[in-house]
């Protein structure tokens, strides 16, 4: 099972190795799959072919053997139940005259020779008396002592017994034969006819000269599956039971066997060494292995060629990218001679030049920004100095009992703190109203005319976030440009679930529609002429920056009746 470390190692495989691996896999996988399919197909074909050939040879063998035994059976029936030979044997049994007995003996041998001559597949023939353990009338010389009880029984019936295979008792041949022993139909006599197969009857089965090239061997089983004869004594010893019962083919030890059963119940088994059976399969496997190795060498060669054609150009890209971090790196001019790659190299080198040009521009801007930061700090020193000075004036006025001056300085200091952002970045409607009150208190001391201010603020709106320094510029415009003696300014803040409505209304001189349009269109020159440019531009910019297009600014005015400025702001649930 793959661990996490193994997965990390796989993820860190180089591009070159990935190219070679993917190419080899994509090239060899179809060939390997085809090889396995071909191997199993050819293996099946070869196996069926070999087994079919072995089975065909075995059928031919059993046919040859059955014909030989059937021929023995046919000849034995002629002799055992025929009239001529049986009559001569009956006469010989009762004849006492020597001359007549000799004549009858010659006549019986002549009969046997005629049958032997007319049946070339029949070999040694003779009559056997089991009670006297003697044989007579043989047509060939008998080798050694005839002992039928020692012969391997193939099948036994009441009046006939089949034997074989074993070495022939015929003195003129030295080969394996099959034989038959049948009781002769003679009254008051216990005589059996013994007949062997001839020289050429089963020569193809057991003749030693036919074993020069073929390693196929034979087993003969009786009707009880006992091995009556074996050419492979080490694996299938004689007088043992054959290991398989119902199968017609199979493996046993290092041998493959096929079995055919005769009509008489006995069977013949063909035994072939397994290594010889696999010779053709192994030869084909050796050939396909050689083809695979040649294909593998070709795949490796093409992988190397692919690496040289693809990875080497990409390595040049790697060098170009590494050179991006060095401004003084040597300029590369190599090409890959691949149009697409050469075009990308050109684009990379062009990008490198632009990057370093931008880098130099950024360096200049960063230097300028540092200078601006210094200037900003310098500009911040003066307001801080001013506010600290106002604190000093506040305490001096308080100590000297100058209540009006103390009140003026304290309101101015609070207003400066708020407008300079010293209370934090986030502001609320309540903060705006408090700062506006401080501003109005200063203005009531500054101006030499009387005016009234009405603040109508919904308490639910006090905690709603809003931009800093939003209402003061609009109230300042109303004071500076619209209100005189007995002036009136209304500041209203209304809240609902969808929006915040801010209204600033005065009863001053008013303005024409053209002036309103120029203020709303943010025309800098015209707004300077009417004296309301700075405050209105600030309000419009801060609304745009904070709310985008969702905030609405409207101005309505009539000459001699005053001006109404309306702000409709979406509700902000978080800090600005």
C-alpha positions, 0 to 999 in steps of 0.5 A: 500500500502506498504511503503519504511519503510514496505519494510525495515522491511520485509528485516530485518526479522530474518532467524528463522521467515523466515523459519517458514513463508516460511514453513507455506506458502508452507504448508498451501497455497495448503491446503487453495487453495484445501479447497476453491476449495472443499468448492465451489465444495461441496457448489455447490453439496449440494446446487444442492442436496438440491434444487433438493430435494426441487424441487422433493418434490414440484413436488410430492406435485403439482402432489398430488394436481392436482390429487385431483383436477382432481378427483374432476373435474371428479366426478363433471362432472359425477354428473353435466352432468350425467343422473341419478342424474339430472333426479332425481333433475328435477323430484323433482323440479316438484313433489308435492306429499310429499311421492314422494318428500321424495323418490326422496330425498333419491334416490339422497342421495343414488346416492351421497353416491354411488359416494362418496363410489367409490371415497375415495378421495372425501369428502363432496358433496352437491348441492347449490342454490345461489339464495336461499343461501341454500344447500341440499343433503349433504353426511356429516354433514355441520359445521357452515354456508356455505358461498361460497362467502368467500372461497379463489378462486384458479381459476375461469371459466364460469361454474366452480370455484376452491377453496382452501385451507381452513378448511373443512365444513365437520363436521367429519374432521378438516383439510385443503381441496380444493373444486370445484363448478360446475353449474349443467346442469338443465333446468330452474334451477340455481343449483351448485354442491359443492365437497370437497377433502377427508380426505386422498386426501391432507393429506400429504400437510397440515396435522399437524402431518406431520410437526413434523420434516420438516420446509418446508411450502407451499403457494398456488397462484391463476392464478394471482399470488395472495397468496390464502393460506400461511403457512408463514404469516409473510413473505408471507401474504395472499391476496398479490401478490407473489414477483417473476413473472417468476422465479421458485426459489429464495430467499425472506427475510430469506426463499428460495422458489421453485415454480411449476405451474399447468395446470389450471394456479394456482401454489404451492410454497415450502418455506424453512428457509434459515438457515435450507437450509444451515445446511448441508453446515455449518456442512461440513464447521465446519468439514473442519475448524476442519481439517484445525486447526489440519493441522495448528497445525501440520504445526506449529509443523513441523515449530518448528522442522525445526527451531530446526534442521536447525536454531540451527546449523546455530546459531552455525555457527554464534557463530563461525563467531563472534569468528573470530574477537577474537584471544583469544576466547574460542575454540568451539568443539560442533557438530550439528550431521548433517554431512554436518553442522559438516563438515562446522563447521570443515572448519570454525574452520580451516579457523579461525586458518589460518586467525589468522596465516595470521594476525600474519604474516601481523603484522610482515610484517607491522612492517617491512614495517614501518621500511623500510619507516623509512629507505626510509626517511633516504635514501631520506635525503642524495639526498636532502642534496646533491641537496641543497649543489649543489645549494650552490656551484652553487651560490658560482661559480656564485658569483666568476665568475666560469662560467664552474663550474656553468654550470656543477653544474646547469646541474647536479642539474637539472638532479638529480631533474629529475631522483629523480622524483621531477617533478611529476610522469608523464613524457613525451618525451619532459622531457626525451629529456631535461634531456638527454641534461643535461646529455650529457652536463655533459658527454662532460665535463667529458670525455677527447675525443670528440663525437657528438650527433644528436637529431632527435625528431618529435615535435608531439611526445614531449607531448606523455607520457613515463616512466621516465629515459628511454633514458639516460641508453641507451645513457650512454651505448653507451658512456661508451662502444662504443664511443671514439674519433670522436664518433657519437651518433644518438637519433631519436624519430618518431611518428605515430598513432599506435606507438612511435619509439625510435632509439639510434645508435652509431658508436662504437666498437659493440658487438657479437650476444652472448652478445646481446642475454645475454642482452636481456635474462636478465642473471644477471651474464653475463650482469655484465661481459659486464658492461651494466647490470644495465641500460639494466635491468632497461629499460627492467623492466620499459618497462615490468611494463608500457607496458607489452608485447606490447613494443618491444626492439631490439639490432643490432650490428656489430663488428667495426661498432657500435650498434643500440638499437630500442624501439617500444612503444604503444601510451599512451593517459593518464598519466603513 
